Amino acid sequence: MAKGQALPREAVVAVIGAGAMGAGIAQIAAQAGHRVLLFDARTGAADDAARRLGATFDTLASKGRMSAEDARSAAARIEPVHTPGACVSAKLVVEAIVEDAAVKRELFGDLERIVAADAILASNTSSLSITALAAGMRVPGRVAGLGARGRRGLPGRRAAPRVRRCRVPAALRRARRAAGATR
């Protein structure tokens, strides 16, 4: 994928963590036309989130914010999965798990072994350093931050469907440029 290019609609998106933020990220991706693989370590959480999202899409349709057909299609694109290994086909993986740097680093290490080398790994954190989370990975430049930032760069608390920006730390941008220069 070239710089500045949107993720192709046929690209599979995986969301790790089916809480409020993870479900919101899954909603956004499904509404954008992506097949979404939704995983949560808590048994039944991904299935419950998918059901809640189906109800959310129905509500959006009843309010005229999307057609009933689009609501059904978006809901059908969300697939709860029961192991991280089921996310192997994802081109974008977004983690929305507990705000613990060690846990997130371990997850990224696992994901790096599961998904293709060109898959983007993203964190929903708004309080942890993306550069620190990516440290120790084989390709740290594939990690991006999606967390909301409020005024003055402080962590934000906006619902996922309202967040509109992505953070890619300067060190990682430089690493990506350097990798591109050596090709």
Disulfide bonds with the S-S distance in Angstrom:
none
